[in-house]
Amino acid sequence: MQKTAVSLLLFLIVLACGITTAFAQQTEEQTRQNLLPEIDPQDIEIRSQFQARFPGLRRQPILGFNPTPRVYQIDPERTPFIETEEAIAASVPVGQLNRPDAPDYTPLSYSNPTNGFARLGIGSFVSPEADVYAIKGFGNRNWVSGNLSHRSSNGHLDDLDSSFRELDATVRSRLRMGSRSSLKLNAGTFSDFNYLPADETDFVPANTAGGKSSVYGIRGGGEFTFNRTSVTGFHTTFDLFGHNFEMSETSGETLPGEASEWGATARAGYTWAGPRTEELFTAYADVDAGAIDLIGQPSESRSIIEAGASYKRLLNYQTDINASVGVAQVSDALSSSTIYIVPEVDARHTIFDGLDLRVRAAGTPEHLSFKEFREINSFTGLTDPVTHQYTSELRGEVIAEPLSGTMFTAGTSFRHVRNHAYFTRSEQESEISPGEFSTTRFAYSPNFENANFLKLYASFSQQLSAEKFWVSADAFWQRPRLSGNEKIPYTESFGVNGTVSFRPIRDLVLEGWADYSASRFNPTGENLDPYFLLGARFELSLAGNAGIYAKLLNINDVNYEIWQGYSERGFQAFVGITYLF
C-alpha cells in the first residue's frame, strides 16, 4: 500500500511537471508570436515579383503567394498608389533629362550689355548706317525694348538721281500676367524712298531725273498666350498696318500721285496633348484682310479666311511628324472668291545619330501686301493691281553631321505657283517716222502667271578650329518656267555664296564673303550679265563695351544690274563704332 502511494505520488509529480513545461512552452510561443506586427492582408501591395532557387533542395519552396490565394474584401475607400507622369518627371534629376545648354558664344570679348547696344558707321557716297537696340525691365513681370535701323545714301550715279533712305523703328513690350499667361505688344513706323530708273527709249535715257518713289507707314500687333503646360494651351496673334505710297512727277506713262493700303491679320489656336507620348493636337483659325487704293484703280478689298487642325507626334524617338489640313476662302482684286484645300505634311526621320531625312509636302495660299512687292522690286509703279498666290510644294532633303562642327544639307524641291508674281518694265511704242518705231520703257509692273520651279540645292558649314576658323557655303540650281515653258524674267538659274570667318586673336574677327549669280533674261529674251561680288569686314574690341569695325563691299568694283536700267553701287568702304551700354 505504501509502495502504491509512493508510485502514485511520483506519477502525479511527473505529470504536473510535464503540464507545466508544455504550458510554459505554449506561453513562450504565444509571447514570440505577439511580438510580430499584425498585418491586414488587404494592406499588402504587390510592387514587384520575387523569384529564388535553392540548388541543394530537391523540392523548391514556394515563395510569395499561393497561385490560388484567398480573396479578401478590399476597403472601397482605399486607392492604390499610382504616380502621375508629371510627378515621375519631376522626381528625375534634371541632369538625366538632357545635356545642359552650352553658354552663349560671342565672337568678341565684349561684356554682356546691360541695357542695349549701338552700332554707328558711315561709308563712301556719304552713306550713314545705324543699328540701335535697348531694353528695360520694370520689375520681374514687364520688359520694354526698342530698336532703330537706318540706311541711306546721297547717291552713287552721276547721270541721274540715285539717293535712297531706309528708316525703321519698333517698340516692343512683354507682360507676364501670371504663371501661365503672357502678353506681347509691338508698335512701329518706317519711312523709305528711292529713285526709279530713268525712262528709256531703246535703252537711251529719255529723262535722267527719273521719278521718286516713297513709302511710309505704321504698324502694331500683339500676342497672347495662356499655357496649360509648356506645349499646350491657347495662343493668339494679331497685326495691323497702314501704308502710304507717293510717286513724284515724271514723264511718260508712270503717273504721279498717291496710293494707300491697310491690312489686318489674326490667328487663334488651341493645343492639347493626345493620349500617347509626344502627341499634340491643334485647332486653329486665321483671318487676313485688307484693302488697297492704287492710282487710276478703284479701291479693292482682299481676304484670306482659313480654318483647320494640325497633328504633331514623335514616333519611337526617331521620327518627327507634323501634319495639318485646312480650308481657305480667298478673294482679291483679280479673284472674286476661290476655295483652296490647305494641306501640310512635314516629317523628319533620324536614321542614326548624325544623319536625318526630311520630307515636306504642302499647299499654301498667300497674299503679299503692296509694300512687300515693293521690297522685292523697289522700282514698282503704283498703277497695277495685285493678286494672291497659291504654292504647292514637294521637297526632300538629307541633313548630315558626320563630325562635330560639320554640317551638310542637300535636297531637291518642286514648286508649282498659281499666280506667281514676276516683273516687267512698262513699255510704250511710238512711231518716230513713217515705218520706224521706238519703244520707251518706264517703271516696273507686277505680272501674274502660273509657274513651275525645279530646284537642287546644297549647303555646307564647318568649324575647322573651335572659335578660331569657320566656313559656310550655299549653292543652288533651278529651272524657273512660266506655264508656257518660258523663262521667268530676272530670275537666275544658278547661284553660289560662301563666307569665311577667322579669329586670329581674342579681340579681332575677320570675315570675307563671295556671291555669284548666273545670267538672267529680260522679257525680250536678252541676257543680263552674271555678276561675282566680293566683300570683307573686321571688328576689333578695344574695351569690354566698345569696339570699331570696317567693311568693304563690291571689292572688285563690278558694274552690275539686278533690275535692268539701274546700275548698283560699285566699291564701298565703311567704318564705324560699336558700343554696349
Stockholm file with secondary structure:
# STOCKHOLM 1.0

chainA/1-581         MQKTAVSLLLFLIVLACGITTAFAQQTEEQTRQNLLPEIDPQDIEIRSQFQARFPGLRRQPILGFNPTPRVYQIDPERTPFIETEEAIAASVPVGQLNRPDAPDYTPLSYSNPTNGFARLGIGSFVSPEADVYAIKGFGNRNWVSGNLSHRSSNGHLDDLDSSFRELDATVRSRLRMGSRSSLKLNAGTFSDFNYLPADETDFVPANTAGGKSSVYGIRGGGEFTFNRTSVTGFHTTFDLFGHNFEMSETSGETLPGEASEWGATARAGYTWAGPRTEELFTAYADVDAGAIDLIGQPSESRSIIEAGASYKRLLNYQTDINASVGVAQVSDALSSSTIYIVPEVDARHTIFDGLDLRVRAAGTPEHLSFKEFREINSFTGLTDPVTHQYTSELRGEVIAEPLSGTMFTAGTSFRHVRNHAYFTRSEQESEISPGEFSTTRFAYSPNFENANFLKLYASFSQQLSAEKFWVSADAFWQRPRLSGNEKIPYTESFGVNGTVSFRPIRDLVLEGWADYSASRFNPTGENLDPYFLLGARFELSLAGNAGIYAKLLNINDVNYEIWQGYSERGFQAFVGITYLF
#=GR chainA/1-581 SS CHHHHHHHHHHHHHHHHHHHHHHHHHHHHHHHHHTSCCCCGGGCCCCSCCCCCCTTCSSCCCCSSCSSCCCCCCCTTCCCCCCCHHHHHHHSCHHHHSCCCCCCCCSSCCCCCSSEEEEEEEETTTEEEEEEEEEEEETTTEEEEEEEEEEEESCSCSSSCCCEEEEEEEEEEEEECSSSEEEEEEEEEEEEEEECCCEEETTEEEETTCCEEEEEEEEEEEEEEEESSSSCEEEEEEEEEEEEEEECCCSTTCCCEEEEEEEEEEEEEEEEECSSTTEEEEEEEEEEEEEEECTTSCCEEEEEEEEEEEEEEEETTTEEEEEEEEEEEEECSSCSCEEEEEEEEEEEEEEETTEEEEEEEEEEEECCCHHHHHHHCTTBCSSSCCCCEEEEEEEEEEEECSSTTEEEEEEEEEEEEEEEEEEEEEEEEEEEETTEEEEEEEEEEEEEEEEEEEEEEEEEEEEEETTTEEEEEEEEEEEEEETTSCBCTTCCSEEEEEEEEEEEETTEEEEEEEEEECCEECTTSCEECCEEEEEEEEEEEEETTEEEEEEEESTTCCCCCSSTTCCCCCCEEEEEEEEEC
#=GC SS_cons         CHHHHHHHHHHHHHHHHHHHHHHHHHHHHHHHHHTSCCCCGGGCCCCSCCCCCCTTCSSCCCCSSCSSCCCCCCCTTCCCCCCCHHHHHHHSCHHHHSCCCCCCCCSSCCCCCSSEEEEEEEETTTEEEEEEEEEEEETTTEEEEEEEEEEEESCSCSSSCCCEEEEEEEEEEEEECSSSEEEEEEEEEEEEEEECCCEEETTEEEETTCCEEEEEEEEEEEEEEEESSSSCEEEEEEEEEEEEEEECCCSTTCCCEEEEEEEEEEEEEEEEECSSTTEEEEEEEEEEEEEEECTTSCCEEEEEEEEEEEEEEEETTTEEEEEEEEEEEEECSSCSCEEEEEEEEEEEEEEETTEEEEEEEEEEEECCCHHHHHHHCTTBCSSSCCCCEEEEEEEEEEEECSSTTEEEEEEEEEEEEEEEEEEEEEEEEEEEETTEEEEEEEEEEEEEEEEEEEEEEEEEEEEEETTTEEEEEEEEEEEEEETTSCBCTTCCSEEEEEEEEEEEETTEEEEEEEEEECCEECTTSCEECCEEEEEEEEEEEEETTEEEEEEEESTTCCCCCSSTTCCCCCCEEEEEEEEEC
//
